[in-house]
Amino acid sequence: MKKSFILTNDVELTSIVNHTQSIDTGRLVADKAIPSALELYDDLKLKSTFFITGDFAESFPEAVKLIYDNGHEIGSHGLTHNHLLSFDGMIFEKQAEHLASAKKILEGIINDEVISFRAPALRTNSDTLIALRQTGFKIDSSIASQRFDFFLSLGASEKRKWLKAPRKPYFTKENDLSRKGGSPLFEIPVSAFIMPYIGTTMRIIPLLNKLLRYLLYVETIYTGRPFNFLIHPVEMILEDRINEKISRRSKNYIKYLLTDVARHKLKQKNLGGQCVALLKKEIAFFKKRGFEFISCREYYERTAAKNITGNH
């Protein structure tokens, strides 16, 4: 099997510049960011996965259909990216309800089965795996193995489990997404080594990202681990700043400074065309080295689905 690069796109109503959920941001993503990303991916002849929230899909179904019609996988990113409704804070029944509703919305638009999921902000708990299985998902991509910057994001207590998570894709334990076991749910971790290999790192610390990319590349040469790069199409556009106040998501003031103020300021670097230029360089690095760009679903079907029968 060729070396694999899984390019994953998280689509939601979140505004990076204004640090809030906004239908206006969603419209910009639907009208500008997604067509721009699809044109880039078509020019470079690559396929990817788009994890889309239910509220975005309900508001902009034509954008979801456009992605699907261009040959990319549609995955679920939950019902909403509202931090008050994160999966690590929901009981099992509520998670299952959200997953089923989000899945139904997407499948109704594309008339095809949705089997891949990524939790908003990668926030999960022990009930998430069971809820995913109950609602018909086969693939998860919410774990970032050995990612050490979790203290800069919400949900840090659960994310500490990432430190001991397997680095290569694996079938999970029955009640733990971050551990290998006998469950039929397949985990494709987001690539990381201390820092996450994602669009944000690429934009705010380009030189460090190059080093990270090289270290992960060497690992792949020796282990065959696929790359799983996460980016948001909203990073590829420029938005107007309409609110100078940074909304507070944590009651703890130190957490507010780290997860809201500092993180928000860092994440505004190299948006729009600068982000696209950096992404092109990332893709070129792997194209030159013979990597194949595939979706989560295609990777699963090639490497994991055939092992389920008789083993799970």
Backbone hydrogen bonds in HBPLUS format (Angstrom, degrees):
<---DONOR---> <-ACCEPTOR-->    atom                        ^
c    i                          cat <-CA-CA->   ^        H-A-AA   ^      H-
h    n   atom  resd res      DA  || num        DHA   H-A  angle D-A-AA Bond
n    s   type  num  typ     dist DA aas  dist angle  dist       angle   num
A0292-GLU N   A0003-LYS O   2.78 MM 289  6.15 163.9  1.81 162.8 166.6     1
A0227-PHE N   A0004-SER O   3.04 MM 223  6.40 161.2  2.08 154.7 153.7     2
A0005-PHE N   A0292-GLU O   2.85 MM 287  5.90 160.1  1.88 153.5 151.4     3
A0294-ILE N   A0005-PHE O   3.13 MM 289  6.37 145.4  2.26 140.6 151.0     4
A0006-ILE N   A0227-PHE O   2.77 MM 221  5.81 167.2  1.79 142.3 146.6     5
A0229-PHE N   A0006-ILE O   2.97 MM 223  6.31 140.4  2.13 148.9 161.3     6
A0049-THR N   A0007-LEU O   3.07 MM  42  6.45 162.2  2.10 158.1 163.4     7
A0008-THR N   A0229-PHE O   2.80 MM 221  5.92 172.5  1.81 176.1 176.4     8
A0231-ILE N   A0008-THR O   2.92 MM 223  6.34 151.7  2.00 158.9 168.2     9
A0009-ASN N   A0049-THR O   2.80 MM  40  6.17 159.7  1.84 157.4 164.6    10
A0051-PHE N   A0009-ASN O   2.71 MM  42  5.96 149.8  1.80 153.8 164.5    11
A0010-ASP N   A0231-ILE O   2.91 MM 221  6.29 152.4  1.98 146.2 155.0    12
A0011-VAL N   A0051-PHE O   2.72 MM  40  5.96 172.7  1.73 166.9 167.1    13
A0053-THR N   A0011-VAL O   3.10 MM  42  6.45 152.7  2.18 157.7 164.7    14
A0022-SER N   A0013-LEU O   2.86 MM   9  5.43 167.0  1.87 143.2 146.1    15
A0015-SER N   A0020-THR O   2.79 MM   5  5.46 166.5  1.81 163.6 167.9    16
A0019-HIS N   A0015-SER O   2.86 MM   4  5.37 118.5  2.24 129.0 140.2    17
A0026-GLY N   A0022-SER O   3.07 MM   4  6.43 157.2  2.12 144.2 150.6    18
A0027-ARG N   A0023-ILE O   2.93 MM   4  6.21 146.2  2.05 140.6 149.1    19
A0028-LEU N   A0024-ASP O   3.09 MM   4  6.40 153.1  2.17 143.2 149.7    20
A0029-VAL N   A0025-THR O   2.90 MM   4  6.20 157.7  1.95 154.6 161.1    21
A0030-ALA N   A0026-GLY O   2.86 MM   4  6.07 159.9  1.90 148.2 153.9    22
A0031-ASP N   A0027-ARG O   2.83 MM   4  5.90 161.7  1.86 149.4 154.5    23
A0032-LYS N   A0028-LEU O   2.80 MM   4  5.47 151.7  1.88 140.8 148.2    24
A0033-ALA N   A0028-LEU O   3.19 MM   5  6.61 157.4  2.25 139.6 146.3    25
A0034-ILE N   A0029-VAL O   2.81 MM   5  5.81 168.0  1.83 164.7 162.4    26
A0036-SER N   A0032-LYS O   3.02 MM   4  6.04 154.6  2.09 146.7 154.5    27
A0037-ALA N   A0033-ALA O   2.86 MM   4  6.07 159.5  1.91 152.2 158.0    28
A0038-LEU N   A0034-ILE O   2.86 MM   4  6.03 166.5  1.88 159.5 163.1    29
A0039-GLU N   A0035-PRO O   2.96 MM   4  6.08 153.5  2.03 142.5 149.5    30
A0040-LEU N   A0036-SER O   3.03 MM   4  6.25 158.8  2.08 146.8 152.5    31
A0041-TYR N   A0037-ALA O   2.87 MM   4  6.11 166.0  1.89 155.4 159.1    32
A0042-ASP N   A0038-LEU O   2.87 MM   4  5.96 150.7  1.96 142.8 151.1    33
A0043-ASP N   A0039-GLU O   2.93 MM   4  6.11 159.8  1.98 147.0 152.5    34
A0044-LEU N   A0040-LEU O   3.03 MM   4  6.25 147.9  2.14 145.8 154.5    35
A0046-LEU N   A0041-TYR O   3.00 MM   5  5.38 160.0  2.04 148.5 153.9    36
A0045-LYS N   A0042-ASP O   3.08 MM   3  4.84 154.0  2.15  97.0 105.0    37
A0073-GLU N   A0048-SER O   2.98 MM  25  6.33 155.8  2.04 162.9 159.6    38
A0050-PHE N   A0073-GLU O   2.86 MM  23  6.12 166.2  1.88 159.3 161.6    39
A0075-GLY N   A0050-PHE O   2.80 MM  25  5.77 175.2  1.80 146.2 144.7    40
A0052-ILE N   A0075-GLY O   2.94 MM  23  6.23 164.0  1.97 143.8 140.7    41
A0077-HIS N   A0052-ILE O   2.97 MM  25  4.77 149.1  2.07 118.9 112.1    42
A0057-ALA N   A0053-THR O   3.06 MM   4  6.34 165.1  2.09 151.0 155.3    43
A0054-GLY N   A0078-GLY O   2.84 MM  24  6.25 144.9  1.96 136.4 148.0    44
A0058-GLU N   A0054-GLY O   2.90 MM   4  6.08 157.2  1.95 151.6 157.1    45
A0055-ASP N   A0079-LEU O   2.89 MM  24  5.98 142.6  2.03 149.0 154.4    46
A0059-SER N   A0055-ASP O   3.23 MM   4  6.27 151.0  2.31 136.1 143.2    47
A0060-PHE N   A0056-PHE O   2.80 MM   4  5.92 149.2  1.90 154.7 164.2    48
A0063-ALA N   A0060-PHE O   3.08 MM   3  5.60 138.0  2.27 111.4 121.6    49
A0065-LYS N   A0061-PRO O   2.97 MM   4  6.26 161.4  2.00 152.7 157.7    50
A0066-LEU N   A0062-GLU O   2.96 MM   4  6.07 148.1  2.06 136.5 145.3    51
A0067-ILE N   A0063-ALA O   3.08 MM   4  6.34 157.3  2.13 146.0 150.8    52
A0068-TYR N   A0064-VAL O   3.06 MM   4  6.36 166.8  2.08 152.0 155.2    53
A0069-ASP N   A0065-LYS O   2.80 MM   4  5.94 163.2  1.83 152.8 157.8    54
A0070-ASN N   A0066-LEU O   3.11 MM   4  6.23 128.1  2.39 137.3 149.2    55
A0070-ASN N   A0067-ILE O   3.15 MM   3  5.25 139.1  2.33  97.9 109.6    56
A0072-HIS N   A0067-ILE O   3.42 MM   5  5.93 164.7  2.44 149.7 147.2    57
A0071-GLY N   A0068-TYR O   2.96 MM   3  5.36 157.2  2.01 116.5 118.8    58
A0076-SER N   A0116-SER O   2.88 MM  40  6.26 163.2  1.91 156.5 152.4    59
A0118-ARG N   A0076-SER O   2.96 MM  42  6.41 150.8  2.04 162.4 171.8    60
A0085-LEU N   A0082-ASN O   2.89 MM   3  5.56 163.3  1.92 122.0 127.7    61
A0089-GLY N   A0086-SER O   3.13 MM   3  5.62 157.8  2.18 112.0 118.9    62
A0090-MET N   A0087-PHE O   3.24 MM   3  5.18 169.9  2.25 106.1 109.1    63
A0095-GLN N   A0091-ILE O   3.03 MM   4  6.31 159.8  2.07 158.1 164.5    64
A0096-ALA N   A0092-PHE O   2.90 MM   4  6.16 166.9  1.92 162.5 165.4    65
A0097-GLU N   A0093-GLU O   3.02 MM   4  6.19 151.9  2.10 140.7 148.6    66
A0098-HIS N   A0094-LYS O   2.96 MM   4  6.20 160.8  2.00 150.0 154.6    67
A0099-LEU N   A0095-GLN O   2.85 MM   4  6.07 167.5  1.87 158.4 161.9    68
A0100-ALA N   A0096-ALA O   2.94 MM   4  6.01 164.7  1.97 146.8 151.2    69
A0101-SER N   A0097-GLU O   3.03 MM   4  6.14 160.8  2.07 146.4 151.8    70
A0102-ALA N   A0098-HIS O   2.93 MM   4  6.08 168.2  1.95 154.0 157.3    71
A0103-LYS N   A0099-LEU O   2.94 MM   4  5.99 160.9  1.97 148.9 154.6    72
A0104-LYS N   A0100-ALA O   2.98 MM   4  6.08 157.1  2.03 144.2 150.4    73
A0105-ILE N   A0101-SER O   3.07 MM   4  6.32 156.5  2.13 149.0 154.6    74
A0106-LEU N   A0102-ALA O   3.19 MM   4  6.45 169.9  2.20 152.7 154.1    75
A0107-GLU N   A0103-LYS O   2.92 MM   4  6.05 170.3  1.93 156.4 159.6    76
A0108-GLY N   A0104-LYS O   2.94 MM   4  5.91 144.8  2.06 140.6 149.6    77
A0109-ILE N   A0105-ILE O   3.28 MM   4  6.55 135.1  2.50 138.7 149.3    78
A0109-ILE N   A0106-LEU O   3.07 MM   3  5.25 133.4  2.29  99.8 112.3    79
A0110-ILE N   A0106-LEU O   3.08 MM   4  6.40 164.1  2.11 159.2 162.4    80
A0111-ASN N   A0107-GLU O   2.77 MM   4  5.14 133.3  1.98 133.8 143.3    81
A0138-LYS N   A0115-ILE O   2.92 MM  23  5.26 156.0  1.98 133.4 140.5    82
A0139-ILE N   A0115-ILE O   3.01 MM  24  6.10 159.4  2.06 162.7 157.4    83
A0117-PHE N   A0139-ILE O   3.00 MM  22  6.22 136.9  2.20 132.8 145.2    84
A0141-SER N   A0117-PHE O   2.87 MM  24  6.27 135.9  2.07 157.1 169.3    85
A0122-LEU N   A0119-ALA O   2.88 MM   3  4.73 152.1  1.96 129.1 124.5    86
A0123-ARG N   A0120-PRO O   3.20 MM   3  6.20 165.0  2.22 128.9 129.6    87
A0128-THR N   A0125-ASN O   3.09 MM   3  5.53 149.4  2.18 112.1 120.8    88
A0131-ALA N   A0127-ASP O   2.97 MM   4  6.18 160.9  2.01 156.8 162.8    89
A0132-LEU N   A0128-THR O   2.84 MM   4  6.05 153.0  1.91 152.7 160.3    90
A0133-ARG N   A0129-LEU O   3.05 MM   4  6.34 160.7  2.09 150.4 154.7    91
A0134-GLN N   A0130-ILE O   2.99 MM   4  6.18 159.2  2.03 147.5 153.6    92
A0135-THR N   A0131-ALA O   3.10 MM   4  6.22 142.1  2.25 141.4 150.2    93
A0137-PHE N   A0132-LEU O   3.00 MM   5  5.27 160.4  2.04 157.8 152.0    94
A0136-GLY N   A0133-ARG O   3.26 MM   3  5.33 167.4  2.27 106.8 109.2    95
A0186-PHE N   A0138-LYS O   2.91 MM  48  6.14 177.1  1.91 149.0 149.9    96
A0140-ASP N   A0186-PHE O   2.82 MM  46  6.15 158.1  1.87 155.4 158.0    97
A0188-ILE N   A0140-ASP O   2.88 MM  48  6.29 161.0  1.92 163.1 168.9    98
A0190-VAL N   A0143-ILE O   2.75 MM  47  6.13 155.5  1.81 161.0 164.2    99
A0147-ARG N   A0144-ALA O   3.14 MM   3  5.65 138.8  2.32 145.9 137.7   100
A0146-GLN N   A0162-TRP O   2.98 MM  16  5.58 171.4  1.99 122.2 123.4   101
A0194-ILE N   A0146-GLN O   2.85 MM  48  5.76 158.5  1.90 157.2 159.2   102
A0148-PHE N   A0194-ILE O   2.70 MM  46  4.69 161.4  1.73 126.5 133.3   103
A0152-LEU N   A0149-ASP O   2.98 MM   3  5.82 167.1  2.00 126.1 130.4   104
A0153-SER N   A0150-PHE O   2.93 MM   3  5.33 163.6  1.96 116.5 119.9   105
A0159-LYS N   A0155-GLY O   3.19 MM   4  6.34 158.4  2.24 149.5 155.9   106
A0160-ARG N   A0156-ALA O   3.10 MM   4  6.21 125.1  2.41 147.4 156.0   107
A0161-LYS N   A0158-GLU O   3.18 MM   3  6.04 162.7  2.21 120.7 124.8   108
A0162-TRP N   A0159-LYS O   2.95 MM   3  5.51 158.0  2.00 114.8 121.6   109
A0163-LEU N   A0160-ARG O   3.18 MM   3  5.93 158.8  2.23 118.0 122.5   110
A0164-LYS N   A0161-LYS O   3.23 MM   3  5.96 155.8  2.29 119.5 124.0   111
A0165-ALA N   A0162-TRP O   3.07 MM   3  4.96 166.9  2.08 106.9 110.8   112
A0170-TYR N   A0187-GLU O   3.04 MM  17  5.35 147.7  2.14 141.8 151.3   113
A0187-GLU N   A0170-TYR O   2.73 MM  17  5.35 173.9  1.73 166.7 164.5   114
A0181-GLY N   A0171-PHE O   2.82 MM  10  5.82 161.2  1.85 138.1 140.1   115
A0172-THR N   A0185-LEU O   3.05 MM  13  5.99 161.2  2.09 167.7 173.7   116
A0183-SER N   A0172-THR O   2.80 MM  11  5.28 152.1  1.88 168.9 171.9   117
A0173-LYS N   A0179-ARG O   2.79 MM   6  5.63 127.3  2.07 146.9 145.3   118
A0179-ARG N   A0176-ASP O   3.38 MM   3  5.72 169.3  2.39 113.5 114.4   119
A0191-SER N   A0228-ASN O   3.02 MM  37  5.13 162.8  2.05 132.8 138.3   120
A0197-TYR N   A0191-SER O   2.84 MM   6  5.40 168.7  1.86 143.3 142.4   121
A0193-PHE N   A0195-MET O   2.99 MM   2  5.26 162.9  2.02 147.5 148.1   122
A0202-MET N   A0198-ILE O   3.09 MM   4  6.35 165.4  2.11 154.7 159.3   123
A0199-GLY N   A0230-LEU O   2.70 MM  31  6.14 148.3  1.80 160.6 166.8   124
A0203-ARG N   A0199-GLY O   2.94 MM   4  6.14 145.8  2.05 146.8 155.2   125
A0204-ILE N   A0200-THR O   2.91 MM   4  6.10 171.0  1.92 160.6 162.5   126
A0205-ILE N   A0201-THR O   3.01 MM   4  5.55 158.8  2.05 142.6 147.9   127
A0209-ASN N   A0205-ILE O   2.91 MM   4  6.09 154.2  1.98 157.5 166.0   128
A0210-LYS N   A0206-PRO O   3.06 MM   4  6.35 144.3  2.19 142.5 150.6   129
A0211-LEU N   A0207-LEU O   3.29 MM   4  6.67 155.4  2.36 144.9 150.4   130
A0212-LEU N   A0208-LEU O   2.89 MM   4  6.16 163.2  1.91 153.5 158.5   131
A0213-ARG N   A0209-ASN O   2.79 MM   4  5.95 162.1  1.82 149.7 154.7   132
A0214-TYR N   A0210-LYS O   3.01 MM   4  6.22 156.6  2.07 144.3 150.1   133
A0215-LEU N   A0211-LEU O   2.99 MM   4  6.26 164.5  2.02 155.6 159.1   134
A0216-LEU N   A0212-LEU O   2.98 MM   4  6.19 164.0  2.00 155.1 159.5   135
A0217-TYR N   A0213-ARG O   2.84 MM   4  5.99 145.8  1.96 142.6 153.1   136
A0218-VAL N   A0214-TYR O   2.95 MM   4  6.24 159.6  1.99 153.9 157.6   137
A0219-GLU N   A0215-LEU O   3.10 MM   4  6.37 156.4  2.16 142.9 149.5   138
A0220-THR N   A0216-LEU O   2.95 MM   4  6.22 154.0  2.01 145.5 152.3   139
A0221-ILE N   A0217-TYR O   2.99 MM   4  6.33 154.5  2.06 151.9 158.4   140
A0222-TYR N   A0218-VAL O   3.24 MM   4  6.56 150.4  2.34 146.1 152.8   141
A0223-THR N   A0219-GLU O   2.82 MM   4  5.95 148.9  1.91 152.9 162.9   142
A0224-GLY N   A0220-THR O   2.71 MM   4  4.68 152.3  1.78 129.5 136.1   143
A0235-GLU N   A0232-HIS O   2.83 MM   3  5.51 157.1  1.88 122.5 129.5   144
A0236-MET N   A0233-PRO O   2.88 MM   3  5.39 156.5  1.93 115.2 122.8   145
A0237-ILE N   A0234-VAL O   3.38 MM   3  5.64 167.3  2.39 110.7 111.5   146
A0272-GLY N   A0235-GLU O   2.90 MM  37  6.09 140.4  2.06 135.6 145.6   147
A0256-TYR N   A0252-ASN O   2.88 MM   4  6.14 149.4  1.97 147.5 157.4   148
A0257-LEU N   A0253-TYR O   2.94 MM   4  6.27 153.5  2.01 148.4 154.3   149
A0258-LEU N   A0254-ILE O   3.01 MM   4  6.31 154.6  2.07 149.5 156.4   150
A0259-THR N   A0255-LYS O   2.67 MM   4  5.62 163.8  1.69 157.6 161.6   151
A0260-ASP N   A0256-TYR O   2.97 MM   4  5.15 142.2  2.11 127.8 136.3   152
A0261-VAL N   A0256-TYR O   3.07 MM   5  6.53 158.0  2.12 153.5 159.9   153
A0262-ALA N   A0257-LEU O   2.82 MM   5  5.92 173.4  1.82 158.4 160.8   154
A0264-HIS N   A0260-ASP O   2.93 MM   4  5.59 148.7  2.03 133.8 143.2   155
A0265-LYS N   A0261-VAL O   3.13 MM   4  6.35 162.2  2.16 152.5 156.4   156
A0266-LEU N   A0262-ALA O   3.07 MM   4  6.29 162.2  2.10 153.1 158.0   157
A0267-LYS N   A0263-ARG O   3.01 MM   4  6.11 156.9  2.06 149.1 155.0   158
A0268-GLN N   A0265-LYS O   3.46 MM   3  5.76 164.4  2.49 106.4 110.8   159
A0269-LYS N   A0266-LEU O   3.38 MM   3  6.19 168.3  2.39 126.5 126.7   160
A0275-CYS N   A0272-GLY O   3.05 MM   3  5.40 125.3  2.36 105.9 119.1   161
A0276-VAL N   A0272-GLY O   3.18 MM   4  6.58 157.8  2.23 150.4 156.7   162
A0277-ALA N   A0273-GLY O   2.98 MM   4  6.20 158.3  2.02 147.4 152.7   163
A0278-LEU N   A0274-GLN O   3.08 MM   4  6.29 156.1  2.14 142.9 148.9   164
A0279-LEU N   A0275-CYS O   2.87 MM   4  6.12 157.2  1.92 152.9 159.8   165
A0280-LYS N   A0276-VAL O   2.93 MM   4  6.18 155.7  1.99 150.5 156.5   166
A0281-LYS N   A0277-ALA O   3.27 MM   4  6.55 150.4  2.36 140.1 147.0   167
A0282-GLU N   A0278-LEU O   3.05 MM   4  6.43 150.8  2.14 146.0 154.1   168
A0283-ILE N   A0279-LEU O   2.94 MM   4  6.23 168.3  1.95 159.4 161.1   169
A0284-ALA N   A0280-LYS O   2.89 MM   4  6.03 158.3  1.94 146.1 152.7   170
A0285-PHE N   A0281-LYS O   3.09 MM   4  6.26 150.2  2.18 143.4 149.9   171
A0287-LYS N   A0283-ILE O   2.86 MM   4  6.09 156.3  1.92 155.6 163.6   172
A0288-LYS N   A0284-ALA O   2.98 MM   4  5.96 164.9  2.00 148.5 151.9   173
A0289-ARG N   A0286-PHE O   3.16 MM   3  5.05 131.4  2.41  91.9 104.9   174
A0291-PHE N   A0286-PHE O   3.03 MM   5  5.41 167.4  2.05 157.3 153.1   175
A0290-GLY N   A0287-LYS O   3.12 MM   3  5.30 162.4  2.16 113.3 113.4   176
A0299-TYR N   A0295-SER O   3.04 MM   4  6.28 162.0  2.07 149.5 154.3   177
A0300-TYR N   A0296-CYS O   2.93 MM   4  6.14 161.9  1.96 152.0 157.2   178
A0301-GLU N   A0297-ARG O   2.87 MM   4  6.12 162.4  1.91 153.3 157.9   179
A0302-ARG N   A0298-GLU O   3.02 MM   4  6.14 148.0  2.12 145.2 153.1   180
A0303-THR N   A0299-TYR O   2.99 MM   4  6.08 153.5  2.06 150.5 157.2   181
A0304-ALA N   A0300-TYR O   2.79 MM   4  4.99 154.0  1.85 136.6 144.8   182
A0305-ALA N   A0300-TYR O   2.94 MM   5  5.99 163.7  1.96 149.1 151.4   183
A0307-ASN N   A0304-ALA O   2.84 MM   3  5.36 150.1  1.93 116.7 126.4   184
A0308-ILE N   A0305-ALA O   3.20 MM   3  5.48 161.9  2.24 108.9 114.4   185
A0311-ASN N   A0308-ILE O   3.02 MM   3  5.31 146.6  2.13 118.1 128.4   186
A0312-HIS N   A0308-ILE O   2.91 MM   4  5.21 154.3  1.97 163.0 154.5   187
